[in-house]
Amino acid sequence: MSCNVMFRTTLFLMLICLVCQMPAQAQADKGELQLTLRVNSSNNEVRSVLEIWQNYLASRPDSLYDNPYWTPEEKDADKEFDLTRTWVFFAPDIFQYFTPTVLSVEAESPDLYSIRTLFHGLNAADGVLLPMALHRVYARRNENGEWRLSSALPHLTADWQRRSIGRISFVYPPTHTFDKELARRANDYCNKVRRKFDLQDPGHIYFYICDSKDELARILGLDYYIRPVHGLVYERNGILLSGLGSEFYPHELVHVLFREFSDTHRFLHEGVATWLGGSLRESLDELVLQFAASLEDGGSFSFKRMLNNVAEESTTYYTVGGMLCREAYRRGGNVLLKRLLRAPAEEEEMLQRIEAVFDVPQSEFEALVVSLLPESVVTSIE
């Protein structure tokens, strides 16, 4: 999953927003910090650290720009520097639904503090706490005595092991047993895919191996997250994170390799990764058979419904996207596939691109998908 298309989680969080009780307007507009008794705000350094964190939250953290409150060394052109941006700050009005409560501000060294903040809402119906994330960020004092924020990733993985195979640097915890053969397979896979599809050089890849999706979230600075993911890529940073404990994660590697198409619609972005890399250790062929079986069992398929209900139909979304990417390549090789993948991110323009690539009107998209299933399948479409 690309950091630009954490859409299943975002859609889920938007549903949570619908049941959240809104805080006071002034607090909602600024993301005003609430403090627990553990936070000693009378301490001058703690107060300075809290100030930089408060300023950051009031500076549109949902937007990617040269934010003055972040460590300059971590900012580079259009690369992500706050790696929790798409997880927590997924909308400009986030603080209308989730209140930031600082649980602790602790000195890691004289010039480095960790800040832990609970982002939570309240159920409007019964007042029950709805935690979204337990967030960790660091504040570092520079040579001028000024505090700036810093991502958790380099701090929490400072003692992890590192091993390079070809274009990939693997980063993994001391408890992980490195599998050199899988690492070579991953590097060979990258070279093979890049050659076959004539892709731009993705540069060096930093592959973080985590034993679980919770550990993946933790090293990014999320000690708790309401809906963590098994894999994630920051394409422009060249960072891949796996929560499957393996050196080989083809779905996410495809996202890195096809990063020149990262601005396409999420449906096609995930589709090409599912075609070439499967999803959660299942190949596209396996996913297609499952999709076909669901139709044989009386299920139905609607292209529009799939696009409008990604949270509920994510497997179908990935599978159908993969089927269309594979078919585009079968019909017209790299030229037609890349024409499809250059579809704009806007949904209607993406649908028009599918019409043009397959010469099929939108009213017949279901029939197109069904025609790509095994011939023996009896289908039901809407």
TORSELO-695936 format. One record per residue: residue in three letters; x, y, z of N, C-alpha, C in turn. Coordinates in steps of 0.05 Angstrom, whole numbers, padded with zeros to 5 digits, always signed. Example, Ala and Ser with C-alpha at 12.3 -4.5 7.8 and 13.67 -1.06 7.14 Angstrom:
BEGIN
ALA+00264-00114+00156+00246-00090+00156+00264-00066+00156 SER+00257-00045+00142+00273-00021+00143+00258+00001+00157 
This chain:
BEGIN
MET+00017-00024+00000+00000+00000+00000+00018+00025+00000 SER+00012+00043-00017+00026+00068-00018+00017+00087+00003 CYS+00036+00105+00013+00027+00124+00033+00007+00143+00021 ASN+00006+00146-00006-00014+00164-00018-00041+00150-00021 VAL-00042+00124-00016-00067+00110-00020-00074+00093+00004 MET-00069+00104+00028-00078+00090+00052-00109+00095+00055 PHE-00123+00090+00033-00151+00098+00031-00169+00080+00047 ARG-00163+00055+00049-00181+00038+00065-00182+00047+00094 THR-00158+00053+00105-00157+00063+00132-00169+00090+00134 THR-00164+00108+00115-00176+00134+00115-00206+00133+00114 LEU-00217+00116+00097-00246+00114+00095-00257+00104+00122 PHE-00243+00085+00134-00252+00074+00160-00253+00097+00180 LEU-00232+00113+00181-00230+00135+00200-00252+00156+00195 MET-00258+00161+00170-00279+00179+00164-00306+00169+00175 LEU-00310+00143+00174-00334+00131+00186-00334+00136+00216 ILE-00311+00133+00229-00309+00138+00257-00316+00167+00263 CYS-00307+00186+00246-00312+00214+00250-00342+00219+00251 LEU-00358+00204+00236-00387+00209+00236-00400+00204+00263 VAL-00387+00188+00280-00400+00182+00306-00386+00197+00328 CYS-00366+00213+00322-00351+00228+00342-00366+00253+00350 GLN-00364+00259+00376-00375+00284+00386-00354+00307+00381 MET-00363+00329+00370-00345+00350+00363-00336+00366+00388 PRO-00310+00372+00391-00301+00388+00414-00308+00417+00409 ALA-00301+00434+00428-00306+00463+00425-00292+00473+00400 GLN-00304+00494+00387-00294+00503+00361-00266+00513+00362 ALA-00259+00529+00383-00232+00540+00384-00212+00518+00386 GLN-00217+00498+00402-00199+00475+00404-00198+00460+00378 ALA-00220+00457+00364-00221+00442+00339-00205+00456+00317 ASP-00206+00483+00317-00192+00498+00296-00162+00496+00299 LYS-00152+00495+00324-00123+00498+00328-00110+00471+00336 GLY-00125+00451+00342-00114+00426+00352-00101+00431+00379 GLU-00115+00446+00396-00105+00454+00422-00098+00430+00439 LEU-00074+00429+00450-00066+00407+00466-00079+00405+00493 GLN-00087+00381+00501-00095+00376+00528-00071+00361+00542 LEU-00067+00365+00567-00045+00354+00581-00054+00336+00604 THR-00041+00313+00608-00046+00297+00632-00029+00306+00655 LEU-00034+00296+00679-00019+00304+00703+00010+00297+00701 ARG+00017+00277+00685+00045+00269+00683+00062+00290+00669 VAL+00050+00307+00653+00065+00327+00637+00071+00351+00655 ASN+00097+00355+00661+00105+00377+00678+00110+00402+00662 SER+00088+00417+00657+00089+00440+00640+00102+00464+00654 SER+00109+00461+00679+00123+00483+00693+00153+00482+00687 ASN+00163+00459+00677+00190+00456+00669+00195+00472+00643 ASN+00216+00489+00643+00220+00506+00619+00225+00491+00594 GLU+00240+00469+00595+00246+00454+00571+00221+00439+00561 VAL+00206+00427+00579+00181+00414+00572+00162+00434+00559 ARG+00161+00458+00571+00143+00478+00559+00152+00486+00531 SER+00178+00488+00527+00188+00494+00500+00182+00472+00480 VAL+00184+00447+00489+00178+00424+00471+00149+00424+00465 LEU+00132+00429+00484+00103+00430+00480+00096+00452+00460 GLU+00110+00474+00462+00104+00497+00444+00109+00490+00415 ILE+00132+00476+00410+00138+00469+00382+00118+00449+00371 TRP+00109+00430+00388+00089+00411+00381+00062+00424+00375 GLN+00054+00443+00393+00029+00457+00388+00030+00474+00363 ASN+00053+00486+00358+00056+00502+00333+00053+00485+00308 TYR+00065+00461+00310+00063+00443+00287+00034+00434+00282 LEU+00020+00428+00303-00008+00419+00299-00026+00441+00288 ALA-00017+00466+00292-00033+00489+00282-00024+00498+00255 SER-00005+00482+00242+00007+00491+00217+00000+00474+00194 ARG-00025+00463+00194-00034+00445+00172-00016+00421+00169 PRO-00014+00403+00189+00002+00380+00187-00007+00360+00166 ASP-00032+00364+00155-00042+00347+00134-00029+00353+00107 SER-00015+00376+00105-00004+00386+00080+00026+00380+00079 LEU+00036+00374+00055+00064+00369+00051+00077+00394+00040 TYR+00093+00408+00057+00107+00432+00049+00131+00436+00068 ASP+00146+00457+00064+00170+00462+00080+00161+00473+00107 ASN+00152+00455+00124+00142+00463+00151+00165+00473+00168 PRO+00162+00497+00180+00184+00509+00195+00190+00496+00222 TYR+00172+00478+00231+00175+00466+00257+00187+00439+00257 TRP+00196+00430+00233+00207+00403+00230+00238+00405+00225 THR+00253+00385+00234+00281+00385+00230+00289+00387+00200 PRO+00304+00407+00192+00310+00411+00163+00323+00387+00150 GLU+00340+00372+00164+00354+00350+00152+00335+00328+00143 GLU+00311+00327+00154+00292+00306+00147+00273+00315+00124 LYS+00275+00340+00116+00258+00350+00095+00274+00351+00069 ASP+00262+00341+00048+00275+00341+00022+00254+00342+00000 ALA+00252+00365-00013+00233+00369-00036+00206+00358-00029 ASP+00196+00339-00045+00168+00329-00041+00167+00303-00025 LYS+00189+00296-00012+00189+00272+00004+00174+00276+00030 GLU+00163+00254+00040+00149+00255+00066+00170+00258+00088 PHE+00164+00276+00107+00182+00278+00130+00167+00269+00155 ASP+00142+00277+00158+00126+00266+00180+00113+00241+00169 LEU+00124+00218+00177+00114+00193+00166+00088+00184+00177 THR+00077+00199+00195+00050+00194+00206+00029+00212+00193 ARG+00037+00228+00174+00018+00248+00163-00007+00235+00152 THR-00004+00214+00135-00027+00202+00123-00042+00183+00142 TRP-00030+00177+00164-00043+00159+00184-00061+00176+00203 VAL-00050+00198+00212-00064+00214+00233-00076+00239+00222 PHE-00060+00254+00207-00069+00280+00197-00080+00278+00168 PHE-00101+00261+00166-00110+00254+00139-00130+00274+00128 ALA-00138+00294+00143-00157+00314+00133-00151+00341+00147 PRO-00157+00363+00134-00151+00389+00147-00168+00395+00172 ASP-00191+00382+00174-00209+00386+00197-00207+00364+00218 ILE-00184+00351+00219-00180+00328+00236-00187+00334+00265 PHE-00180+00359+00274-00184+00365+00303-00213+00371+00310 GLN-00230+00371+00290-00259+00373+00296-00270+00346+00307 TYR-00254+00325+00303-00263+00299+00311-00245+00285+00332 PHE-00219+00291+00330-00200+00278+00348-00184+00299+00364 THR-00185+00297+00390-00171+00315+00408-00143+00304+00414 PRO-00122+00321+00412-00095+00313+00420-00091+00317+00450 THR-00086+00295+00464-00080+00296+00493-00052+00286+00497 VAL-00034+00303+00507-00006+00295+00512-00005+00278+00537 LEU+00005+00254+00534+00007+00236+00557+00034+00239+00571 SER+00055+00244+00556+00082+00247+00568+00100+00263+00550 VAL+00119+00277+00563+00141+00290+00549+00166+00282+00565 GLU+00183+00265+00554+00205+00253+00569+00232+00259+00555 ALA+00252+00265+00572+00279+00270+00562+00292+00244+00555 GLU+00301+00240+00530+00317+00217+00522+00346+00224+00525 SER+00353+00249+00523+00380+00260+00527+00376+00290+00532 PRO+00397+00305+00539+00393+00334+00544+00381+00349+00520 ASP+00386+00339+00496+00377+00354+00472+00356+00338+00456 LEU+00344+00318+00468+00324+00302+00454+00302+00294+00473 TYR+00277+00300+00465+00254+00293+00481+00235+00277+00464 SER+00220+00258+00476+00199+00244+00462+00172+00255+00473 ILE+00153+00257+00454+00127+00268+00461+00106+00246+00453 ARG+00090+00237+00472+00070+00217+00466+00042+00231+00469 THR+00026+00228+00448+00001+00242+00447-00021+00223+00439 LEU-00043+00222+00454-00066+00206+00447-00085+00223+00430 PHE-00091+00215+00406-00111+00228+00389-00137+00212+00393 HIS-00157+00224+00403-00182+00209+00410-00207+00226+00405 GLY-00228+00212+00400-00254+00225+00398-00272+00214+00420 LEU-00296+00224+00420-00317+00215+00439-00341+00207+00423 ASN-00352+00184+00429-00376+00175+00416-00399+00194+00423 ALA-00411+00206+00403-00432+00226+00409-00456+00214+00423 ALA-00460+00187+00419-00484+00174+00431-00481+00169+00461 ASP-00457+00159+00469-00454+00151+00497-00429+00163+00511 GLY-00414+00179+00497-00391+00192+00509-00367+00174+00513 VAL-00367+00149+00501-00345+00130+00504-00321+00140+00488 LEU-00298+00137+00500-00273+00146+00487-00268+00129+00462 LEU-00261+00143+00440-00254+00129+00414-00225+00136+00407 PRO-00206+00121+00416-00178+00127+00410-00171+00121+00381 MET-00158+00139+00367-00150+00134+00340-00120+00127+00339 ALA-00104+00141+00354-00075+00136+00353-00061+00145+00378 LEU-00042+00129+00387-00023+00138+00408+00003+00144+00393 HIS+00008+00170+00390+00027+00181+00372+00053+00188+00387 ARG+00076+00182+00374+00102+00189+00386+00118+00205+00365 VAL+00128+00228+00374+00145+00244+00358+00168+00254+00375 TYR+00190+00262+00363+00213+00271+00379+00218+00301+00374 ALA+00228+00314+00394+00237+00342+00391+00266+00343+00397 ARG+00281+00355+00378+00310+00356+00380+00319+00385+00381 ARG+00338+00391+00398+00349+00418+00400+00373+00421+00381 ASN+00372+00441+00364+00394+00445+00345+00416+00461+00357 GLU+00437+00467+00341+00460+00481+00351+00454+00510+00359 ASN+00431+00520+00350+00423+00547+00357+00405+00548+00381 GLY+00401+00524+00393+00384+00523+00417+00355+00522+00411 GLU+00348+00518+00385+00319+00517+00378+00310+00489+00376 TRP+00285+00484+00384+00273+00458+00382+00259+00453+00356 ARG+00264+00430+00344+00250+00422+00319+00241+00393+00322 LEU+00220+00386+00309+00209+00359+00310+00224+00340+00293 SER+00223+00314+00300+00238+00294+00285+00222+00268+00285 SER+00222+00254+00262+00207+00229+00260+00217+00208+00279 ALA+00199+00190+00287+00206+00169+00306+00224+00147+00292 LEU+00221+00144+00266+00234+00121+00253+00264+00119+00257 PRO+00280+00140+00253+00309+00136+00257+00316+00132+00286 HIS+00300+00142+00305+00306+00138+00333+00299+00110+00343 LEU+00277+00100+00334+00268+00074+00343+00281+00050+00329 THR+00295+00056+00307+00309+00034+00293+00339+00038+00293 ALA+00349+00056+00311+00377+00062+00312+00394+00037+00318 ASP+00383+00019+00335+00399-00005+00342+00391-00030+00325 TRP+00376-00026+00303+00369-00048+00286+00392-00056+00268 GLN+00391-00080+00258+00412-00090+00240+00407-00080+00212 ARG+00429-00078+00196+00427-00069+00169+00443-00088+00151 ARG+00431-00094+00128+00444-00112+00108+00436-00104+00080 SER+00455-00100+00063+00449-00091+00035+00453-00114+00016 ILE+00433-00118-00002+00435-00137-00024+00427-00121-00049 GLY+00446-00116-00067+00440-00101-00091+00429-00073-00084 ARG+00406-00067-00095+00394-00041-00092+00378-00038-00066 ILE+00376-00059-00050+00359-00058-00026+00376-00060-00001 SER+00371-00041+00018+00382-00042+00044+00361-00052+00063 PHE+00365-00075+00075+00345-00086+00094+00352-00077+00122 VAL+00331-00069+00136+00334-00059+00164+00315-00076+00181 TYR+00326-00089+00201+00310-00108+00216+00318-00109+00245 PRO+00300-00118+00263+00307-00118+00292+00327-00140+00299 PRO+00341-00137+00321+00361-00157+00329+00349-00185+00332 THR+00323-00187+00337+00311-00213+00342+00304-00227+00315 HIS+00307-00213+00293+00300-00225+00267+00324-00240+00255 THR+00318-00264+00245+00339-00280+00231+00338-00273+00201 PHE+00359-00261+00192+00359-00251+00164+00360-00275+00145 ASP+00343-00274+00125+00341-00295+00104+00354-00284+00079 LYS+00379-00291+00074+00394-00280+00051+00382-00289+00025 GLU+00372-00313+00023+00360-00322-00002+00335-00306-00009 LEU+00318-00301+00010+00295-00284+00005+00303-00256-00003 ALA+00324-00246+00010+00333-00219+00004+00344-00218-00025 ARG+00358-00238-00034+00368-00239-00062+00344-00242-00081 ARG+00324-00257-00073+00300-00260-00089+00287-00233-00093 ALA+00285-00217-00072+00273-00191-00073+00288-00173-00092 ASN+00315-00173-00090+00331-00156-00108+00329-00165-00137 ASP+00329-00191-00141+00326-00202-00169+00299-00195-00180 TYR+00279-00196-00163+00252-00190-00172+00250-00161-00181 CYS+00263-00143-00166+00263-00114-00174+00276-00111-00201 ASN+00298-00123-00205+00313-00120-00231+00296-00132-00254 LYS+00283-00155-00249+00267-00168-00270+00243-00150-00278 VAL+00229-00141-00258+00205-00124-00263+00213-00098-00277 ARG+00234-00086-00267+00242-00061-00280+00249-00064-00309 ARG+00264-00086-00316+00271-00091-00344+00246-00098-00360 LYS+00229-00115-00350+00206-00123-00366+00187-00101-00373 PHE+00184-00082-00355+00165-00060-00359+00178-00034-00366 ASP+00204-00034-00370+00220-00011-00378+00213+00013-00360 LEU+00219+00009-00334+00213+00029-00314+00237+00046-00307 GLN+00232+00070-00297+00253+00087-00288+00267+00075-00264 ASP+00292+00082-00261+00308+00072-00238+00295+00083-00212 PRO+00286+00065-00194+00274+00074-00170+00294+00083-00149 GLY+00320+00080-00154+00340+00088-00134+00342+00066-00113 HIS+00355+00074-00091+00359+00054-00070+00334+00050-00054 ILE+00329+00026-00044+00305+00020-00029+00313+00012-00001 TYR+00300+00024+00019+00304+00018+00047+00281+00001+00056 PHE+00286-00024+00062+00265-00044+00067+00266-00051+00097 TYR+00245-00042+00112+00243-00047+00140+00226-00072+00145 ILE+00238-00091+00159+00224-00116+00164+00213-00116+00193 CYS+00187-00118+00196+00174-00118+00222+00160-00145+00225 ASP+00157-00154+00249+00144-00180+00254+00114-00178+00255 SER+00103-00154+00256+00074-00151+00256+00066-00123+00247 LYS+00041-00120+00241+00031-00094+00232+00032-00074+00255 ASP+00030-00083+00280+00033-00065+00303+00061-00054+00306 GLU+00081-00072+00300+00109-00063+00301+00115-00044+00278 LEU+00103-00049+00255+00106-00030+00233+00096-00002+00241 ALA+00073-00001+00253+00062+00025+00261+00079+00037+00283 ARG+00089+00020+00301+00105+00031+00324+00130+00045+00315 ILE+00145+00034+00296+00170+00046+00288+00165+00072+00273 LEU+00141+00076+00262+00135+00101+00250+00126+00122+00270 GLY+00122+00114+00295+00114+00132+00316+00085+00129+00325 LEU+00074+00105+00321+00046+00100+00329+00046+00076+00347 ASP+00048+00081+00373+00049+00060+00393+00023+00045+00394 TYR+00001+00058+00385-00025+00045+00380-00037+00058+00356 TYR-00050+00042+00339-00065+00054+00317-00090+00037+00313 ILE-00112+00051+00307-00138+00037+00306-00139+00016+00284 ARG-00125+00021+00262-00126+00001+00240-00099+00000+00225 PRO-00079-00013+00237-00053-00014+00223-00054-00031+00198 VAL-00034-00028+00181-00033-00042+00156-00009-00061+00156 HIS-00010-00082+00139+00012-00101+00137+00036-00092+00121 GLY+00031-00073+00103+00053-00064+00087+00048-00035+00077 LEU+00070-00020+00073+00067+00008+00066+00092+00017+00052 VAL+00089+00035+00033+00111+00046+00018+00110+00076+00017 TYR+00132+00089+00022+00135+00118+00017+00152+00120-00008 GLU+00139+00120-00031+00153+00118-00057+00176+00138-00060 ARG+00170+00163-00055+00190+00183-00061+00213+00183-00041 ASN+00209+00170-00018+00230+00167+00002+00246+00141-00003 GLY+00235+00123-00020+00248+00098-00024+00246+00079+00000 ILE+00225+00083+00016+00222+00068+00041+00199+00048+00038 LEU+00204+00023+00044+00184+00002+00044+00184-00010+00072 LEU+00160-00014+00083+00156-00026+00109+00139-00051+00107 SER+00148-00073+00118+00133-00098+00117+00126-00107+00146 GLY+00101-00114+00150+00093-00125+00176+00089-00154+00175 LEU+00101-00167+00154+00098-00196+00151+00124-00212+00159 GLY+00144-00198+00169+00168-00211+00178+00184-00224+00157 SER+00183-00215+00132+00196-00228+00110+00212-00208+00093 GLU+00234-00217+00081+00250-00201+00063+00238-00198+00036 PHE+00217-00213+00030+00205-00212+00003+00176-00204+00006 TYR+00169-00180-00005+00142-00170-00005+00136-00157-00032 PRO+00130-00174-00052+00128-00165-00080+00107-00143-00084 HIS+00085-00144-00070+00064-00123-00074+00076-00096-00069 GLU+00089-00093-00046+00100-00067-00039+00124-00059-00056 LEU+00140-00079-00064+00162-00073-00083+00152-00062-00109 VAL+00129-00072-00119+00118-00062-00143+00111-00032-00140 HIS+00100-00025-00117+00094+00003-00112+00119+00021-00115 VAL+00141+00011-00105+00166+00027-00107+00175+00028-00136 LEU+00174+00005-00150+00184+00003-00177+00167+00020-00197 PHE+00141+00021-00191+00123+00036-00209+00117+00064-00198 ARG+00136+00075-00183+00130+00101-00169+00126+00124-00189 GLU+00136+00121-00214+00131+00142-00234+00101+00144-00240 PHE+00085+00124-00232+00057+00125-00236+00041+00129-00210 SER+00055+00138-00190+00042+00140-00163+00020+00160-00162 ASP+00018+00178-00182-00004+00198-00181-00029+00188-00195 THR-00029+00163-00205-00053+00152-00218-00074+00147-00197 HIS-00098+00139-00206-00120+00133-00188-00112+00109-00171 ARG-00121+00110-00146-00114+00089-00127-00122+00061-00136 PHE-00144+00059-00151-00154+00034-00161-00134+00020-00179 LEU-00121+00036-00197-00101+00025-00215-00074+00022-00201 HIS-00068+00039-00183-00043+00038-00168-00042+00012-00152 GLU-00064+00005-00139-00064-00021-00124-00068-00044-00144 GLY-00081-00039-00166-00086-00060-00186-00060-00071-00197 VAL-00041-00054-00206-00016-00064-00217+00000-00078-00196 ALA-00001-00069-00171+00014-00082-00150+00002-00110-00143 THR-00024-00112-00146-00037-00138-00140-00032-00157-00163 TRP-00033-00147-00188-00027-00164-00211+00001-00177-00209 LEU+00021-00160-00204+00049-00170-00205+00058-00180-00178 GLY+00046-00172-00156+00056-00179-00129+00036-00193-00111 GLY+00011-00197-00121-00009-00209-00104-00017-00191-00081 SER-00031-00202-00062-00040-00187-00038-00040-00205-00014 LEU-00025-00198+00006-00023-00214+00031-00018-00243+00025 ARG+00003-00248+00008+00013-00275+00002-00006-00291-00015 GLU-00025-00278-00027-00043-00292-00047-00038-00280-00074 SER-00034-00296-00095-00030-00286-00122-00056-00276-00134 LEU-00053-00261-00156-00077-00251-00169-00094-00275-00179 ASP-00082-00296-00189-00098-00319-00198-00114-00331-00175 GLU-00103-00332-00151-00118-00342-00128-00140-00323-00120 LEU-00135-00297-00122-00156-00278-00115-00178-00278-00136 VAL-00171-00282-00161-00192-00284-00182-00210-00308-00178 LEU-00198-00331-00170-00214-00355-00165-00233-00350-00141 GLN-00223-00336-00121-00241-00330-00098-00264-00312-00107 PHE-00257-00292-00123-00278-00274-00133-00298-00289-00150 ALA-00288-00306-00167-00306-00322-00184-00324-00340-00167 ALA-00312-00353-00146-00327-00370-00129-00349-00355-00115 SER-00344-00330-00107-00364-00314-00093-00388-00309-00111 LEU-00382-00305-00137-00404-00301-00157-00420-00327-00161 GLU-00405-00349-00163-00419-00375-00166-00437-00381-00142 ASP-00430-00371-00119-00445-00376-00095-00469-00357-00092 GLY-00474-00341-00112-00497-00324-00112-00490-00295-00107 GLY-00465-00288-00104-00457-00261-00100-00461-00244-00126 SER-00459-00218-00123-00463-00201-00146-00440-00181-00147 PHE-00436-00169-00171-00414-00151-00174-00424-00126-00188 SER-00418-00103-00177-00424-00077-00189-00399-00060-00188 PHE-00390-00051-00211-00366-00034-00212-00369-00009-00196 LYS-00392+00004-00198-00397+00029-00184-00397+00024-00154 ARG-00411+00003-00146-00412-00004-00117-00385-00009-00106 MET-00368-00023-00121-00341-00029-00112-00325-00004-00107 LEU-00327+00015-00126-00312+00040-00123-00323+00057-00099 ASN-00349+00055-00094-00361+00072-00073-00359+00059-00045 ASN-00352+00033-00044-00351+00019-00018-00325+00004-00015 VAL-00303+00019-00018-00277+00006-00017-00271-00008+00010 ALA-00280+00005+00032-00275-00007+00058-00287-00035+00060 GLU-00311-00038+00048-00325-00064+00050-00317-00083+00028 GLU-00308-00072+00005-00302-00089-00018-00273-00087-00027 SER-00255-00084-00007-00227-00079-00014-00214-00102-00029 THR-00221-00127-00023-00209-00150-00037-00218-00150-00066 THR-00244-00145-00071-00254-00143-00098-00240-00119-00113 TYR-00237-00097-00099-00224-00073-00110-00196-00080-00120 TYR-00180-00093-00103-00153-00100-00111-00153-00121-00134 THR-00171-00140-00132-00172-00162-00152-00180-00151-00179 VAL-00201-00136-00181-00211-00125-00206-00190-00106-00218 GLY-00178-00090-00201-00157-00072-00211-00134-00088-00223 GLY-00127-00110-00210-00105-00127-00221-00113-00140-00247 MET-00138-00149-00249-00148-00161-00274-00146-00142-00297 LEU-00154-00117-00293-00154-00098-00315-00125-00090-00323 CYS-00107-00088-00304-00079-00082-00311-00067-00105-00327 ARG-00073-00129-00318-00062-00153-00333-00073-00154-00361 GLU-00099-00148-00364-00112-00149-00390-00101-00127-00409 ALA-00096-00104-00397-00085-00082-00414-00057-00090-00425 TYR-00041-00103-00408-00015-00112-00417-00018-00134-00438 ARG-00037-00152-00434-00041-00174-00453-00048-00163-00480 ARG-00065-00143-00481-00074-00132-00506-00054-00114-00520 GLY-00039-00099-00504-00022-00079-00517+00005-00075-00504 GLY+00014-00094-00488+00041-00093-00476+00045-00068-00459 ASN+00070-00060-00457+00077-00037-00440+00063-00011-00448 VAL+00059-00008-00474+00047+00017-00484+00019+00021-00473 LEU+00003+00000-00476-00025+00002-00467-00027+00002-00436 LEU-00010-00014-00423-00010-00014-00394-00003+00013-00383 LYS+00017+00026-00394+00026+00052-00383+00005+00074-00390 ARG-00008+00070-00413-00030+00089-00419-00052+00087-00397 LEU-00058+00063-00389-00078+00059-00368-00068+00071-00342 LEU-00043+00065-00335-00032+00074-00309-00028+00104-00308 ARG-00028+00118-00330-00026+00147-00330-00053+00160-00327 ALA-00073+00145-00320-00100+00156-00316-00099+00176-00293 PRO-00113+00198-00295-00113+00218-00273-00125+00206-00248 ALA-00119+00219-00225-00129+00210-00199-00159+00214-00196 GLU-00170+00233-00211-00199+00238-00208-00215+00214-00219 GLU-00235+00206-00204-00249+00181-00211-00262+00181-00239 GLU-00275+00202-00246-00289+00203-00272-00269+00202-00295 GLU-00247+00216-00292-00227+00215-00313-00213+00187-00314 MET-00211+00174-00291-00200+00147-00291-00219+00128-00306 LEU-00245+00131-00301-00265+00114-00314-00264+00119-00345 GLN-00261+00144-00353-00259+00150-00381-00234+00137-00394 ARG-00212+00136-00378-00188+00124-00388-00193+00094-00392 ILE-00206+00081-00374-00213+00052-00377-00230+00048-00402 GLU-00249+00066-00406-00266+00064-00430-00249+00065-00455 ALA-00230+00084-00456-00213+00087-00480-00194+00064-00484 VAL-00182+00054-00462-00162+00032-00464-00175+00007-00474 PHE-00199+00000-00464-00212-00025-00471-00235-00022-00491 ASP-00240+00003-00500-00261+00009-00520-00287-00003-00510 VAL-00294+00003-00486-00319-00008-00473-00332+00015-00458 PRO-00358+00020-00462-00371+00041-00446-00374+00033-00417 GLN-00377+00053-00399-00378+00047-00371-00401+00029-00364 SER-00423+00030-00379-00446+00013-00374-00440-00016-00378 GLU-00417-00022-00391-00410-00050-00396-00384-00059-00381 PHE-00377-00043-00360-00353-00050-00345-00356-00077-00331 GLU-00380-00082-00320-00384-00108-00306-00380-00131-00326 ALA-00391-00128-00350-00388-00149-00369-00359-00153-00377 LEU-00344-00131-00379-00315-00133-00385-00301-00150-00363 VAL-00307-00144-00338-00294-00158-00316-00301-00187-00317 VAL-00327-00193-00320-00336-00221-00321-00323-00236-00344 SER-00318-00223-00366-00306-00237-00389-00277-00245-00383 LEU-00265-00234-00363-00238-00240-00356-00236-00262-00335 LEU-00260-00272-00325-00260-00293-00306-00258-00320-00320 PRO-00252-00342-00305-00252-00368-00317-00279-00374-00331 GLU-00278-00386-00354-00302-00389-00371-00324-00405-00357 SER-00317-00423-00338-00337-00439-00326-00354-00425-00305 VAL-00347-00400-00298-00361-00386-00277-00388-00376-00286 VAL-00409-00382-00270-00435-00370-00275-00437-00346-00257 THR-00442-00323-00270-00440-00298-00255-00466-00284-00251 SER-00466-00266-00232-00489-00248-00227-00478-00220-00225 ILE-00488-00202-00242-00479-00175-00242-00503-00156-00239 GLU-00497-00132-00230-00518-00112-00228-00514-00090-00249 
